[in-house]
Amino acid sequence: MTAPIAATDPYALFRAWMAEAEASEANDPNAMSLATSTPEGFPSVRIVLLKGLDERGFVFFTNKQSRKGDELLANPRAALVFHWKSRRRQVRIEGSIEEVAEAESDAYYATRPRLSRLGAWASQQSRPLSGRAELEGALAAAEARFPGEEIPRPPHWGGFRLLPQRLEFWQDMPFRLHDRRVFQAGPGSDWTTETLYP
């Protein structure tokens, strides 16, 4: 039987669970559902990839003129869900959003494959597309504009950081008597914690 969750540091617990997921998940253990909403409160959700984690929060990158970018800039609150099926675990995270520093976005952008960097110039993410040929033409134009390895980061592309205010760790247990541990941000760097009924 799996032992109940006993950690007191949510970041340490998350890193431990992520390390175990990286060893067992076949694809993208860093995949997470990102839920945003319009200023009117209409929700939307999609899968993105976690690209950074520190004591401030969880970092991902995107076209800031995409639907999610528009929603995050208009209503800087969001939620994340990690689901590791092979581990029978889930982590839910809720909090506020900030844009990452330009230097941080530049550093991550420089690590991307060349075609991914060109794609950031070619794609008008979330906007209507007449057909695949239009996208391929935009990519060809980006390749002609930046023929070498030096491809600057587009001004509309960068990172966001979710600053967690609440994290819930869910672990499957026999007979649906699951283990749920919640961490709530307190003053300073303190966390309050409690266990929930399944």
N, C-alpha and C positions, 0 to 999 in steps of 0.2 A: 504494500500500500504506500502511495506517495505521502511524504511528510507534509504537514501544513506549512504554510508560508510563515516564517518567523523573523524575516529581516526588518531592520529599522531604517535603512537608507535606501530610498527608492531607486536612486541612480546606480548604486552598487548591485541591487537586485536586478535591475533592467540589464545592465552589462553582463551579468552572469547568465541570464536567460537568453540574451542575444548570442553569447558565445556558444551556448548549447544548441541554439537554432542554427547557427552557421555550420555546426558539425553534422546536422541531421536533415535540414531542409534542402530539397533538391534544387529549388530555384528561388533566388531573391529573398533570403531571410530578412533583408532590410525593407521589404515591401510593407507599406502601411496604407490604410484607408485614411484619407484626409477629408474631413467634413467642414464645409464652410457654409455661410448663409449670406443672403442679400441683406441690405439695410432694413428691408421689410420683414425679414425673418424666414424667407423661403430657403430651405436647405438644399445642398447638393454634395455629393461625395464621389471620390475617385481614388484610384491607387497611385501613390507616388513612392519614391525611394528615399529612405533616410540616408543622408550623406554626411551628417556630423552630429556629435553629441558631446556636450560639455556640461559644466555645472549651471550654465544659463538655460540650456534647453536643447530641443531637437531641431535639426536644420535640414531643409530641403531646398531645391532650386527649381526655377521655372521661368517661363515667359511671364513677366508681370502684367502684360496686356491680355493674357488669357482670361477665361472666365474665373478661374480660381484666383488669379492675380487681382482682377478687378474686385472680386468679393472680399479678399483679404485686406486690400487697401481701403475699401469702403467700410468694412466691419471687421476690425482686427482681433477677432476671436475665432478659435477653431478647435477641433477635436481630432485625435488620431486613434486608430486601432491597429495593433499588430495581432495577427492570428497565425500561430505556428501549429499547423494541423498535426504534424508528426510528433510534436511535443505535447499536444493537447493543452495548450496554454493560450492565453489572450492577455493583452495589456491595453487598457483604455486610458487616454491622456487628454485632459482638457486644459485650456489656458488662453492666454493672450498672445498676440503675434507682433513681432518686430521685424524690420528688414535687417539683414546682416550687413556688415560693413562692406564697402566697395572692395577693399583689399581681400576680404574673405571670398567674395564672389569671384574676383579675378583669379585667385589662387585655385579654386575648384575648377573654374572654367578651363584653365590651362591644362588640367589633367585629362580632359575629355578627348576622345578620339577626334581626329581632324574633321571627319564627316559630321560628327555630332555638333562640333563648333560651327561648321558651315550651316547645318540644319537650323541652328538657333537664329541665324540671319534669314534663312529662306522661309521659315514657317511663321505665318501669322496665326499663331495658335488659337484655336476655338472660333476663328472667323470662317465664314462660308468659303468653300473651295469648289471651283467649277469642275475640276477633274484632276486626275493624277498628273496629267501633262503640265498643268499650271504649277504644281509643286515642283516637279522635275525641272521646269524652266527656271523657277526661282532659285533652285539649288545650283543649276548651271551658272546663273548670273552671279551667285555668291562665290563660286569657284573661280570665275573669271576675275572677280573683284579682289579676291585674296588667293593668289596662285601658290603661295608658299605655305610654310608652317605657321607663320605669324598671322594669326587671326584674332583681332581684338574682340573683347566681349561686347555684345550688343548692349546699348544703354537700357534696353527694355528687358534684359535678362539678368536674373540675380537670385539671391537667396532670401528665405524667410526663416525665422526661428520661432518655434512655439515655446513660450515660457510657461512651464506647467504649473497649474494651481491645484490640480487633482490628478492622481494616478490610481488606477485600479488594476491589480494583478489577479487574474482568474486562472485557476488550475483545476482541471478535471479530476473528480474523485469518484469512487464507486457509488452506484445507485443514485446518481445525480446529486449527491451531497457535496457539491463543489466547494472549493476553498476560494474565498474572495477577500482580498486585503486592500484597503483604501489608504492612501497617503494624501493628506491635505496640507497645502502650504500654510505655514504659520508665520509669525514675525521673524524677520531676519532669514536665516537659513534653516530654521526649525521646521520639522514636519510633525503633524499629529497623525495618528494611525488608528484604525479600527478594523474589525472583521465584520463582514456582512453575511446575513443569511444567504444561502444559494438561491 
